[in-house]
Amino acid sequence: MQRFSVSGMTCAACSAHVEKAVAAVAGVKEVSVSLLTNSMGVEFTAPATPQTICAAVEAAGYGARPEQEAAPSASAAREALEDHETPRLRQRLIASVCLLLPLMYVSMGHVMWGWPVGAFLSDNPLAIGLYELLLTGVVMVINQRFFISGFQSLVHGAPNMDTLVALGSGAAFVYSAAALFAMCDAMWAGHPEHAMHYLHEFYFESAAMILTLITVGKMLEAASKGKTTNAIKSLMDLAPKTAHLLRAGQEVTVPVEEVKPGDSFVVRPGESIPVDGEVMAGESAVNEAALTGESLPVDKAPGDTVSAATLNQNGFLTCSATRVGSDTTLSQIIDMVENAAATKAPIAKVADKVSGVFVPAVIGIALVTGTVWALAGESFGFALARAISVLVISCPCALGLATPVAIMVGSGMGAKNGILFKTAAALEAAGKTDIVVLDKTGTVTEGAPRVTDLCPAEGVWETELLAAAASLEEKSEHPLARAILDRVQENGFPYETAAEFRALPGNGVEGALAAGKAYGGNAALMQKLGLLTPQMQQTGETLAGEGKTPLYFAVGGRLLGIVAVADVVKPDSADAIRELKNMGVQVVMLTGDNRRTATAIGRQVGLENVVADVLPGGKEAVVRRLSEYGRTAMVGDGINDAPALTRADTGIAIGAGADVALDAADVVLMKSSLRDVSAAIRLSRQVLRNIHENLFWAFFYNCIGIPLAAGVLIPAFGLQLNPMFGAAAMSLSSFCVVTNALRLNLLDVRGTRHDAHKAAVALPDFWSAAENGAAPACPRMPKETDQANPAERPESIQKTEEKMMTKTLHIEGMMCAHCVAHVKQALEALHVQAEVNLENGTAVVSGETLPENEALQKAVLDAGYTVTMIDG
């Protein structure tokens, strides 16, 4: 989608007309015009070109130009967000008020209440009329933009709000000028006594007051609209303007725009990092709150990545630039927020349709109003006043701004808290989520194994157990070995290196230590060695029931104890899931792990809906099935979960870090905190509520104001609306809408005080993991439960399975769930689907085409395991 800058739009009717004109161009597939940002996004193919699109906009009476392809400089981008409209409107307003005050003093104060004036005007109605004509004319010249825009739009057949203002104030001026000429005629005819009568037919002050009050409203609206980009501007202000490069061993300070990928730069304590890069030397804590909203600093060491606009706190860093200009994380965040503001949410469609016909309808109502009152016997001046009131009280801008200002403020608030909505539709959809689907690994859990429990045997110290484990695992390539070594390094105590190290496929490892022969592995190995005690066996089974992998270690013929390793749950996962439930959202966890591990994780975080043994290709099918029961949001890492993220109504990529441009995701969370999911839904709900409030006010205001201005209450209550009060109401309507949207800046996106609970959607029983270890019946590929109940499977899965080829690999060396994951990852790198069974020691690979047996064997061997036989 190409972006265009559009000039000349002043209200929702303008944006609707531009959108209609561009949509009529051959080759244009989609167009979205934003009144808030004065921009337009167009998706088109041949024969449409940027030139033909701009020509269509110009033919409609507006201006357009393609936004430059090259990224603007930081200063130019910052300047583009500045509020240039408010200062201009303020100057117009000051000049208008300076002329309006003496005009009102004479027209209202002197004529109606007898306030004193100079001898030239006293008892001289013609001089008073000329005085009012002159001052009003100057006010109209100062505010000529209303007339130029209004009548140009009228000529092009697309009247807008300026047309209403121009017609209202213009009609008052023309009628008053006609009355002035009639006064002159009466005086020249020798009837000066009739002249005073015409003074009460003048509406000069109404014409000037209308223009001035509308300018007041426009200025307040522009000032408020300028504040909607404060979040983006604050991000831009954090980025330094210069960078300290290392060139030929010398430090050189250059503008940040001159930094190129590969350049080395240094960052001192207290300085902001100028571009995205990789730490080459030095260590420090970096505050990334500007991008992620996380107040706690993140430790950085050589090899770690750093992002532009983050603050280096206490160390000296030497970095290599990796992404500069528009490629930095900061630039992508800003671009994403701007794109969200430039797109339209589905909720805005009703307002857009109304805005397209609003102004012509109001002009028609004004004509009918004036005609009816004239036919009812009222004077022409009275009928004209009613028609003018209808014109100037009507406000299409409030309708047009109701949605985009809330979207802009909401997306800006999200960006400040590390929550990025790619489009306005994504921001709306997130708030309507009924079901959140969580991928277990890396989302609910940390995604890396850690030591969770140390269970030494009687008479054995924990340090002795850990030292023996580290000695054996130091040379092991098993996925769990790293977890044990990390734990030992954290504690900082020494351990000896095992001699005669040897892997025991399917059981564990062995080696020689000073204290004797050492073994590490599963319960079967200890049983074979005759070292497993009933107490330790029971402890191991309990740990396994909690989803952990128990590793037994023995030295010199003595069992030292058990080291339990698991992919641990994130600290905030349980709180986040509880928040989602309290918000009326059903939460489902998907995992490729076995049922026992998945159920144990589910219990830890308070989840009843757990679907285990799901292959990567099966996640999309589960999400599709869940979509039948409500709007779904899939939360994953944005890479392996891409099909499921795309299938969900809202795809949420968690822990994106610097990679914010994930194509499969609609919402990108910078941090790995699961609480940001509930924060995103909470923010979206508040934005939707704000939009509903704005739309209600816009419709309510016009539905009440227009009849009141037309005089429907005059017969019953004698209540009539002066055109000046109508203009005042119009000037405040848009201001109220924008100000209401700015209240979103006060929202605490992670606060739960105002969470509105709604009834959760009902899920069928087969989505919940049954208690006591019963398997959940869910659409997986391929599973025995599915083969027994083919009618329960989506048709697309059945067709896919019919085309699948399969091979079964018999594998030695797998000991735990992490071995299973390691083998699965190695096989799926060959672009096949793999289902690995630890108990049987097999892996079933499937696909429309399969690699040769040698390639499969090599993949498993490279992963550290052995294929003994291949069937199929």
C-alpha positions in Angstrom: 0.0 0.0 0.0 1.5 3.3 -1.1 1.1 6.4 1.1 0.0 9.9 -0.2 -0.1 13.2 1.5 -3.5 15.0 1.0 -4.0 18.7 1.3 -7.2 20.8 1.5 -9.3 18.5 3.6 -11.1 20.2 6.5 -13.8 17.8 7.6 -15.1 14.2 7.4 -17.1 15.1 4.2 -13.8 16.0 2.5 -12.1 12.7 3.4 -15.2 10.8 2.2 -15.2 12.7 -1.1 -11.4 12.0 -1.6 -11.9 8.4 -0.8 -14.8 8.1 -3.3 -12.8 9.9 -6.0 -9.8 7.6 -5.7 -11.9 4.4 -5.4 -13.3 5.2 -8.8 -9.9 5.1 -10.5 -9.4 1.9 -12.5 -6.9 -0.4 -10.8 -7.4 0.8 -7.3 -8.2 -2.1 -5.0 -8.4 -0.3 -1.6 -8.1 3.2 -0.3 -8.2 4.6 3.2 -8.1 8.4 3.8 -7.2 9.8 7.3 -8.5 13.2 8.1 -6.4 13.2 11.3 -3.0 12.8 9.6 -4.0 14.3 6.2 -2.8 11.1 4.5 -4.1 8.4 2.3 -3.1 4.8 1.8 -3.8 3.3 -1.6 -3.4 -0.3 -2.8 -3.5 -0.4 -6.6 -2.3 -2.2 -9.7 -2.1 -1.2 -13.4 -3.5 0.8 -15.0 -3.6 3.0 -11.9 -0.4 5.0 -11.2 0.5 7.5 -8.5 0.0 10.2 -11.2 -3.6 9.1 -12.0 -4.4 8.8 -8.3 -3.1 12.3 -7.6 -5.0 13.6 -10.7 -8.3 12.1 -9.3 -7.7 13.9 -6.0 -7.0 17.2 -7.7 -10.1 16.8 -9.9 -12.1 16.4 -6.6 -10.8 19.8 -5.5 -7.9 18.7 -3.2 -4.2 18.2 -3.5 -2.2 15.0 -3.3 1.4 13.9 -3.7 3.1 10.5 -3.0 5.1 10.4 0.2 8.8 10.2 -0.5 10.2 6.7 -0.7 13.4 7.5 1.0 13.1 7.9 4.7 13.2 11.5 5.9 15.8 12.6 8.3 15.1 12.5 12.0 14.7 16.2 12.2 12.4 16.3 9.1 10.3 13.5 10.5 10.0 15.3 13.9 9.1 18.5 12.1 6.4 16.8 10.1 4.7 15.9 13.4 4.8 19.4 14.8 1.5 21.3 15.1 1.7 24.1 12.5 -2.0 24.6 12.2 -2.7 25.9 15.7 -0.3 29.0 15.5 -1.9 30.0 12.2 -5.4 29.6 13.6 -4.4 31.5 16.7 -3.3 34.5 14.6 -6.5 34.5 12.7 -8.5 34.3 16.0 -6.7 37.2 17.6 -7.2 39.4 14.5 -10.9 38.3 14.3 -11.5 39.0 18.0 -9.9 42.4 17.8 -12.4 43.4 15.1 -15.4 41.5 16.6 -15.3 43.3 20.0 -15.8 46.9 18.6 -18.4 45.4 16.1 -20.4 43.8 19.0 -20.1 46.9 21.1 -21.9 48.9 18.5 -24.3 46.4 17.0 -25.4 45.0 20.4 -24.3 47.4 23.0 -25.3 50.7 21.4 -28.2 49.6 19.2 -29.9 47.4 21.7 -28.8 48.8 25.1 -27.9 52.4 24.3 -24.2 52.2 25.2 -22.4 55.4 24.4 -20.5 55.9 21.0 -18.8 58.7 19.3 -20.7 61.6 17.7 -20.1 60.3 14.2 -22.1 57.1 15.0 -24.6 58.5 17.4 -28.1 58.9 15.9 -26.6 58.0 12.4 -28.0 54.6 11.3 -26.3 54.8 8.0 -22.9 55.3 9.6 -23.6 52.4 12.0 -24.5 50.2 9.0 -21.3 51.1 7.1 -19.2 50.6 10.2 -20.6 47.1 10.8 -20.2 46.3 7.0 -16.6 47.3 7.0 -15.6 45.4 10.2 -17.5 42.3 9.1 -15.9 42.4 5.7 -12.4 42.5 7.2 -13.3 39.5 9.5 -14.5 37.6 6.4 -11.3 38.4 4.6 -9.2 37.2 7.5 -11.2 33.9 7.5 -11.4 33.6 3.8 -10.3 30.0 4.0 -13.8 29.0 4.9 -15.2 30.6 1.8 -12.5 29.4 -0.6 -12.7 25.8 0.6 -16.4 25.8 1.1 -17.3 27.1 -2.4 -14.6 25.1 -4.2 -16.1 21.9 -2.6 -19.6 23.1 -3.6 -18.5 23.6 -7.2 -17.0 20.1 -7.3 -20.3 18.6 -6.0 -18.9 17.6 -2.6 -19.9 20.3 0.0 -18.1 20.1 3.3 -18.3 21.7 6.7 -16.6 24.9 5.3 -19.5 25.0 2.9 -22.0 25.2 5.8 -20.0 27.9 7.5 -19.6 29.9 4.3 -23.3 29.6 3.4 -24.4 30.5 6.9 -22.1 33.6 7.4 -22.4 34.5 3.7 -26.2 34.5 3.8 -26.2 36.7 7.0 -23.8 39.1 5.4 -25.7 39.3 2.0 -29.0 39.8 3.8 -27.5 42.5 6.0 -26.0 44.3 3.0 -29.3 44.2 1.3 -30.9 45.8 4.4 -28.2 48.4 4.4 -29.0 49.3 0.7 -32.7 49.5 1.6 -31.8 51.9 4.5 -29.8 54.1 2.0 -32.8 54.1 -0.4 -35.2 55.1 2.4 -32.9 58.0 3.5 -32.4 59.2 0.0 -36.1 59.0 -0.5 -36.5 61.4 2.4 -37.8 58.9 5.0 -35.0 58.9 7.6 -37.5 57.8 10.3 -37.6 54.4 8.5 -33.8 54.0 8.8 -33.7 53.0 12.4 -36.0 50.1 11.6 -33.4 48.6 9.3 -30.8 48.5 12.1 -32.7 45.6 13.6 -32.5 43.7 10.3 -28.7 43.7 10.3 -27.0 40.3 10.9 -23.4 41.6 10.4 -22.4 40.7 13.9 -23.8 37.2 13.4 -21.7 36.7 10.3 -18.6 37.8 12.1 -19.4 36.0 15.3 -20.0 32.7 13.4 -16.6 32.9 11.7 -14.8 33.8 14.9 -16.5 31.1 17.0 -15.8 28.4 14.3 -12.2 29.5 14.3 -12.1 29.1 18.1 -13.4 25.5 17.7 -10.9 24.9 14.8 -8.0 26.1 17.0 -9.0 24.0 20.0 -9.5 21.0 17.7 -6.1 21.5 16.0 -4.4 21.9 19.4 -6.0 18.7 20.7 -5.2 16.8 17.5 -1.6 17.9 17.8 -1.5 16.2 21.2 -2.5 12.9 19.8 1.0 12.5 18.3 2.7 13.3 21.7 3.6 9.6 22.2 5.5 9.4 18.8 7.2 12.8 19.4 8.4 11.7 22.8 9.9 8.6 21.2 11.6 10.7 18.6 13.0 13.2 21.2 14.7 10.3 22.9 16.8 9.5 19.9 20.2 11.3 19.9 20.9 13.7 17.0 24.6 12.6 16.9 26.7 9.5 17.1 30.3 9.0 18.2 32.0 6.9 15.5 35.4 5.2 15.6 37.3 6.0 12.5 41.0 5.1 12.1 41.2 4.7 15.9 39.8 8.2 16.4 36.5 9.2 17.9 34.5 11.4 15.5 31.1 12.9 16.2 28.7 12.9 13.2 25.0 13.4 12.7 23.1 10.2 13.2 21.9 10.3 9.6 25.5 9.6 8.5 25.9 6.3 10.4 26.1 3.3 8.0 25.7 -0.4 8.8 29.0 -1.8 10.0 30.2 1.5 11.5 31.7 1.2 15.0 30.4 3.6 17.6 30.8 4.2 21.3 28.2 5.0 23.9 29.1 6.6 27.3 27.2 6.2 30.5 24.1 8.4 30.5 24.0 8.7 26.7 21.2 7.3 24.4 22.2 4.7 21.8 21.9 6.3 18.3 21.2 3.3 16.1 20.5 -0.4 16.4 23.7 -2.4 16.8 25.6 -5.2 18.4 27.8 -4.8 21.4 31.4 -5.5 20.5 33.1 -4.6 23.8 32.1 -3.5 27.2 29.2 -4.3 29.6 26.4 -2.1 30.9 22.8 -2.0 31.9 20.5 -0.4 29.3 17.2 1.1 30.0 14.8 0.0 27.2 11.7 1.7 28.7 11.4 3.9 25.6 10.6 0.9 23.5 9.2 -1.8 25.8 7.7 0.2 28.7 9.9 -2.0 31.0 11.4 0.2 33.7 14.0 -2.4 34.8 17.3 -2.1 32.9 18.6 -5.0 30.8 22.2 -6.2 31.1 24.2 -6.0 27.9 27.5 -7.8 27.1 29.5 -8.5 23.9 27.2 -10.2 21.4 24.0 -8.7 22.7 21.9 -6.3 20.6 21.0 -2.7 21.5 18.3 -0.5 20.0 18.2 3.2 19.1 16.7 5.6 21.7 17.5 3.3 24.6 19.6 4.7 27.5 23.0 3.4 28.4 23.2 3.7 32.2 26.5 2.8 33.7 29.0 1.3 31.3 31.1 2.2 28.3 30.0 0.3 25.2 31.6 -0.2 21.8 29.0 -1.3 19.3 28.7 -2.1 15.6 25.8 -0.6 13.7 23.4 -3.1 12.2 20.3 -1.2 11.4 20.2 2.6 10.7 17.7 5.2 9.4 14.3 3.8 8.7 15.4 0.2 9.6 15.9 0.8 13.3 13.4 -0.6 15.8 12.4 3.0 16.8 11.7 4.0 13.2 9.6 0.8 12.6 7.6 1.5 15.8 6.9 5.0 14.7 5.9 3.8 11.2 3.6 1.2 12.7 1.8 3.8 14.8 1.4 6.1 11.9 0.1 3.3 9.7 -2.4 2.3 12.4 -3.6 5.9 12.4 -3.8 6.0 8.6 -6.0 2.9 8.4 -9.6 2.7 9.3 -11.3 0.5 11.8 -14.5 -1.3 10.8 -16.4 0.6 13.5 -15.8 3.9 11.5 -17.7 2.7 8.5 -21.1 3.9 9.8 -19.7 7.4 10.5 -18.1 7.5 7.1 -21.3 6.7 5.3 -23.2 9.3 7.3 -20.4 11.9 6.7 -20.7 11.4 2.9 -24.3 12.6 2.7 -24.3 14.7 5.9 -23.6 18.2 4.4 -26.0 18.0 1.4 -28.7 16.7 3.8 -28.1 19.7 6.2 -28.2 22.2 3.3 -31.5 20.6 2.3 -32.8 20.8 5.9 -31.8 24.5 6.0 -33.6 25.3 2.8 -36.8 23.5 4.0 -36.6 25.2 7.4 -36.4 28.7 5.9 -39.2 28.0 3.4 -41.5 26.5 6.0 -41.1 29.5 8.4 -41.6 32.0 5.5 -44.8 30.2 4.4 -45.9 30.2 8.1 -46.0 33.9 7.9 -42.8 34.8 9.7 -40.6 37.6 8.4 -37.8 36.9 5.9 -35.2 37.8 8.5 -36.7 35.3 11.0 -36.8 32.5 8.5 -33.2 33.3 7.4 -32.0 33.2 11.0 -33.5 29.7 11.4 -31.9 28.5 8.2 -28.5 30.0 9.2 -28.8 28.3 12.7 -29.3 24.9 11.0 -26.2 25.5 8.8 -23.8 26.6 11.5 -24.8 24.2 14.3 -24.4 21.0 12.1 -21.0 19.4 12.5 -19.8 16.5 10.4 -16.3 16.8 11.8 -17.3 15.3 15.2 -18.5 12.2 13.2 -15.3 12.0 11.2 -13.0 12.5 14.1 -14.8 10.1 16.5 -12.8 7.1 15.5 -9.4 8.2 14.2 -8.4 10.4 17.2 -9.1 7.5 19.6 -7.1 5.1 17.3 -4.2 7.5 17.2 -4.1 8.1 20.9 -4.6 4.4 21.7 -1.9 3.2 19.3 0.4 5.9 20.7 -0.3 4.7 24.2 0.4 1.1 23.2 3.7 2.1 21.6 4.8 3.8 24.9 4.1 0.5 26.7 5.7 -1.9 24.1 2.4 -2.9 22.5 2.2 -2.2 18.8 -1.0 -2.5 16.8 -0.3 -2.7 13.0 -3.7 -1.4 11.9 -6.8 0.2 13.3 -8.7 -3.0 12.5 -6.2 -5.0 14.7 -6.7 -2.5 17.5 -10.5 -2.9 17.3 -10.4 -6.7 16.9 -8.1 -7.2 20.0 -10.8 -5.7 22.3 -13.4 -8.1 21.0 -11.4 -11.2 21.7 -13.3 -14.1 23.3 -10.6 -16.8 23.3 -6.8 -16.4 23.7 -4.7 -19.4 22.5 -1.3 -19.6 24.0 1.7 -21.5 22.7 3.4 -23.0 25.7 7.1 -22.8 24.9 8.5 -19.3 25.1 5.0 -17.9 25.9 3.8 -19.5 29.0 7.2 -20.9 29.9 10.7 -19.4 29.6 11.5 -21.6 26.5 14.8 -22.9 28.0 15.4 -25.7 30.5 16.5 -24.8 34.1 17.3 -26.7 37.2 14.2 -26.6 39.4 14.8 -29.1 42.2 17.8 -30.6 43.9 16.9 -33.8 45.8 20.1 -35.2 47.4 20.0 -38.7 49.0 20.4 -39.0 52.7 23.8 -37.9 53.8 24.6 -36.0 50.6 25.1 -32.3 50.3 23.4 -30.4 47.4 26.9 -29.0 46.3 28.2 -32.6 46.1 25.3 -33.6 43.9 25.6 -30.6 41.6 29.4 -31.0 41.3 29.0 -34.6 40.2 26.3 -33.7 37.8 28.3 -30.9 36.3 31.4 -33.1 35.9 29.4 -35.6 33.9 27.3 -33.1 31.9 30.3 -30.9 30.9 31.0 -33.0 27.9 27.5 -34.0 27.1 25.6 -32.5 24.2 22.2 -33.3 25.7 19.8 -30.3 25.8 19.5 -30.6 29.6 23.3 -30.5 30.2 23.4 -26.7 29.7 20.8 -26.2 32.4 23.0 -28.0 35.0 26.1 -26.2 34.0 24.4 -22.8 34.2 23.2 -23.6 37.7 26.8 -24.5 38.8 28.2 -21.4 37.2 25.6 -19.3 39.0 26.8 -20.7 42.3 30.4 -20.4 41.4 31.8 -23.5 43.0 34.5 -25.7 41.2 34.0 -29.2 39.9 36.4 -31.8 38.3 36.3 -32.9 34.7 35.2 -36.5 34.2 37.6 -38.9 32.4 36.5 -41.8 30.2 33.3 -40.0 29.3 30.8 -42.1 27.3 27.2 -41.7 26.3 24.8 -44.5 27.1 22.1 -44.3 24.3 18.6 -44.3 25.8 19.9 -44.2 29.4 22.4 -41.4 30.1 26.2 -40.9 30.5 29.1 -42.4 32.4 32.6 -41.2 33.3 35.4 -41.6 35.9 35.8 -39.2 38.8 38.3 -39.3 41.7 35.7 -40.8 43.9 35.0 -43.6 41.5 32.8 -44.5 38.5 30.1 -41.9 37.9 26.7 -42.3 36.2 24.0 -39.9 35.2 20.7 -40.6 33.5 17.2 -41.9 33.9 15.6 -44.2 36.5 16.0 -47.2 34.2 19.8 -46.8 34.3 19.9 -46.6 38.1 17.6 -49.7 38.3 20.0 -51.5 36.0 22.9 -50.6 38.2 21.0 -51.7 41.3 21.2 -48.2 43.0 17.6 -47.0 42.8 15.9 -46.9 46.1 12.1 -46.9 46.5 12.2 -43.4 48.1 14.2 -41.9 45.2 12.0 -43.7 42.7 8.9 -42.2 44.3 10.6 -38.7 44.3 11.4 -39.1 40.7 7.8 -40.1 39.8 6.5 -37.1 41.7 8.8 -34.7 39.8 7.8 -36.3 36.5 4.1 -35.8 37.4 4.9 -32.1 37.8 6.2 -32.0 34.2 9.8 -32.0 35.2 12.6 -34.4 34.0 14.3 -36.2 36.9 18.0 -36.9 36.3 19.7 -39.4 38.7 23.4 -39.3 39.5 25.6 -41.8 41.2 29.3 -41.9 42.1 31.4 -44.9 43.4 28.4 -47.2 43.7 26.3 -44.7 45.7 23.2 -42.8 44.5 23.8 -39.1 45.2 20.3 -37.9 44.3 18.1 -36.3 41.7 18.5 -33.1 39.7 15.1 -32.1 38.2 15.2 -30.0 35.1 12.2 -28.3 33.3 11.2 -25.5 31.1 10.0 -23.3 33.9 6.9 -21.2 33.9 7.4 -17.4 33.5 6.9 -15.6 36.8 3.9 -13.6 35.5 2.2 -16.3 33.5 -0.3 -17.3 36.2 -1.2 -13.7 37.0 -1.6 -12.9 33.3 -3.9 -15.9 32.8 -5.9 -15.0 35.9 -6.3 -11.4 34.5 -7.6 -12.8 31.2 -10.1 -15.0 32.9 -11.3 -12.1 35.0 -11.9 -10.1 31.8 -14.2 -12.9 30.6 -11.7 -14.4 28.1 -11.3 -18.2 27.7 -7.6 -19.2 27.7 -6.4 -22.3 25.8 -2.8 -23.6 25.8 -1.4 -25.5 22.9 1.8 -27.6 23.1 3.6 -30.3 21.2 4.7 -31.8 24.6 3.2 -34.9 25.9 -0.1 -34.8 27.9 1.6 -35.4 31.3 3.9 -32.4 31.0 1.3 -30.1 29.4 -1.3 -30.9 32.2 1.4 -30.2 34.9 2.2 -26.8 33.3 -1.6 -26.1 33.1 -2.0 -26.8 36.8 0.8 -24.4 37.7 -0.7 -21.5 35.8 -4.4 -22.3 36.5 -5.4 -23.5 33.1 -8.1 -26.0 32.5 -8.0 -25.9 28.7 -4.9 -27.7 27.6 -4.3 -29.3 24.2 -1.2 -31.5 24.1 0.7 -33.5 21.4 -0.1 -30.8 18.8 2.2 -30.8 15.8 3.3 -27.4 14.3 0.9 -27.9 11.4 -1.9 -28.8 13.8 -1.9 -25.5 15.6 -3.6 -23.8 12.7 -6.3 -26.5 12.7 -6.9 -26.0 16.4 -7.2 -22.2 16.1 -9.6 -22.7 13.1 -11.8 -25.0 15.2 -11.8 -22.6 18.1 -12.8 -19.7 15.8 -16.2 -21.4 15.5 -16.9 -20.6 19.2 -15.8 -16.9 19.3 -13.2 -14.4 18.2 -9.7 -15.9 18.8 -6.3 -14.4 19.5 -3.2 -16.6 19.0 -0.2 -15.7 21.0 3.2 -17.0 19.8 6.7 -16.1 18.8 5.6 -15.0 15.3 7.9 -17.4 13.4 7.2 -21.1 14.2 3.6 -20.1 14.9 3.0 -18.1 11.7 0.2 -20.3 10.2 -1.7 -20.2 13.5 -1.1 -16.4 14.0 -2.5 -15.8 10.5 -5.5 -18.0 11.0 -6.6 -16.3 14.3 -8.8 -13.2 14.2 -5.9 -11.5 16.0 -2.3 -12.7 15.8 -0.1 -11.6 18.7 3.6 -12.0 18.5 5.2 -11.9 22.0 8.8 -11.1 22.8 9.5 -9.6 19.4 12.3 -7.4 20.8 14.0 -5.6 17.9 12.0 -7.6 15.3 8.8 -5.6 15.3 7.9 -6.1 11.7 6.7 -9.7 12.0 4.4 -10.2 9.0 2.2 -12.9 10.5 1.2 -10.8 13.5 -1.5 -8.1 13.9 -0.2 -7.1 17.3 3.5 -7.1 18.3 4.5 -7.2 22.0 8.1 -6.0 22.5 8.6 -7.9 25.8 8.1 -11.5 26.6 5.7 -10.8 29.4 2.3 -12.6 29.1 0.7 -9.7 31.0 1.1 -7.6 27.9 -1.5 -9.7 26.2 -4.1 -8.7 28.8 -2.8 -5.1 28.6 -3.3 -5.1 24.8 -6.9 -6.4 25.2 -7.6 -3.9 28.0 -6.2 -1.0 25.9 -8.3 -2.1 22.9 -11.5 -2.3 25.0 -10.9 1.2 26.4 -10.3 2.6 22.9 -13.5 0.9 21.6 -15.4 2.4 24.6 -14.0 5.8 23.8 -15.0 5.5 20.2 -18.5 4.5 21.2 -18.7 7.6 23.5 -17.4 9.8 20.7 -19.9 8.4 18.1 -22.8 8.7 20.6 -21.9 12.4 21.3 -21.5 13.2 17.6 -24.9 11.6 16.6 -26.6 12.9 19.7 -25.4 16.4 19.2 -26.5 16.6 15.6 -29.8 14.8 16.3 -30.7 17.3 19.0 -29.0 20.4 17.7 -30.4 20.5 14.2 -34.1 20.3 15.2 -33.5 22.8 17.9 -31.9 25.2 15.4 -34.7 24.7 13.0 -37.1 25.9 15.6 -39.2 22.8 16.3 -39.6 24.0 19.9 -40.7 27.5 19.1 -44.5 26.6 18.8 -44.6 24.7 22.1 -42.0 26.6 24.3 -41.1 29.7 22.3 -37.5 28.4 22.4 -35.3 29.6 19.5 -31.6 29.4 18.8 -29.6 32.5 17.8 -27.2 31.6 15.0 -24.3 32.8 17.1 -25.1 30.2 19.8 -25.4 27.6 17.1 -21.9 28.5 15.9 -20.6 28.3 19.4 -22.1 24.8 19.8 -20.5 23.7 16.5 -17.1 25.0 17.5 -17.1 23.0 20.7 -18.5 19.7 19.3 -15.3 18.6 17.6 -13.2 19.9 20.5 -15.2 17.7 22.9 -14.7 14.6 20.8 -10.9 15.1 20.6 -10.6 16.0 24.2 -12.5 12.8 25.2 -10.0 10.8 23.1 -7.1 12.4 24.9 -8.4 10.9 28.2 -6.9 7.7 27.0 -3.5 9.1 27.9 -4.5 8.7 31.5 -5.1 5.0 31.1 -3.0 2.5 33.1 -2.8 -0.3 30.6 -1.7 -2.8 33.2 -4.1 -1.7 35.9 -7.0 -4.1 36.6 -9.2 -1.8 38.6 -11.6 -1.0 35.8 -11.6 -4.3 34.1 -15.2 -5.0 32.9 -16.0 -8.7 33.3 -18.1 -10.3 30.6 -19.4 -13.8 30.3 -16.9 -16.1 28.8 -17.8 -18.1 25.7 -18.6 -21.8 26.3 -16.1 -24.3 24.9 -17.0 -27.9 24.2 -15.7 -30.4 26.7 -13.2 -31.9 24.3 -11.1 -28.8 24.6 -10.4 -29.3 28.3 -7.8 -31.7 29.4 -9.7 -34.2 31.6 -8.5 -34.6 35.2 -6.5 -37.6 36.3 -4.5 -37.6 33.0 -7.2 -38.3 30.5 -6.4 -37.3 27.0 -8.2 -34.3 25.5 -9.9 -35.2 22.2 -8.8 -32.5 19.8 -8.0 -32.3 16.1 -4.4 -33.2 15.8 -2.5 -34.6 12.8 -2.3 -37.6 12.8 -3.7 -39.1 16.1 -5.6 -42.3 16.9 -8.5 -40.3 18.4 -8.9 -38.4 15.1 -8.8 -41.6 13.0 -11.5 -43.1 15.3 -13.7 -40.0 14.8 -13.0 -38.6 11.3 -16.2 -36.6 11.3 -14.8 -34.5 14.1 -11.9 -33.3 12.0 -11.9 -30.3 9.7 -12.3 -31.4 6.1 -9.0 -29.7 5.0 -7.1 -31.9 7.5 -8.7 -35.1 6.2 -7.7 -34.2 2.7 -4.2 -33.3 3.8 -3.8 -36.6 5.5 -4.9 -38.6 2.5 -2.0 -37.1 0.5 0.6 -37.7 3.3 3.5 -40.1 3.0 4.9 -41.4 6.3 8.1 -43.1 7.6 8.8 -44.4 11.1 12.3 -43.9 12.5 13.5 -46.0 15.5 15.8 -43.9 17.5 18.2 -44.6 20.4 19.5 -42.1 22.9 16.3 -40.2 23.8 15.8 -39.8 27.5 13.3 -37.0 28.2 10.9 -34.5 26.7 13.8 -32.2 25.8 15.3 -35.0 23.7 12.0 -35.4 22.0 12.0 -31.6 21.2 15.6 -31.8 20.0 14.8 -34.7 17.6 11.6 -33.0 16.4 13.4 -29.8 15.6 16.1 -31.6 13.7 13.6 -33.5 11.5 11.3 -30.6 10.9 14.3 -28.6 9.6 13.9 -31.0 6.6 10.5 -29.5 5.9 8.5 -32.5 7.1 6.1 -33.0 10.0 7.5 -35.1 12.8 5.8 -36.8 15.8 8.3 -38.2 18.3 7.3 -40.7 20.9 9.7 -41.1 23.8 8.1 -44.3 25.3 8.4 -46.2 22.0 11.7 -44.5 20.9 10.2 -43.7 17.5 9.6 -40.7 15.3 6.9 -40.6 12.6 7.7 -38.2 9.8 5.0 -37.2 7.3 4.7 -35.0 4.2 3.6 -35.0 0.6 7.2 -35.8 -0.3 9.8 -37.1 2.1 13.6 -36.9 2.1 15.8 -39.9 1.5 16.6 -42.2 4.5 20.2 -41.0 4.5 19.1 -37.4 5.0 16.8 -38.4 7.9 19.5 -40.5 9.6 22.0 -37.6 9.2 19.6 -35.1 10.7 19.0 -37.3 13.8 22.8 -38.1 14.1 23.7 -34.4 14.0 21.3 -33.9 16.8 23.2 -36.4 19.0 21.0 -39.5 18.6 21.1 -42.8 16.5 18.6 -44.2 14.0 18.6 -48.0 14.2 15.9 -48.7 11.6 13.5 -46.9 9.3 10.1 -48.3 8.3 8.2 -47.2 5.2 
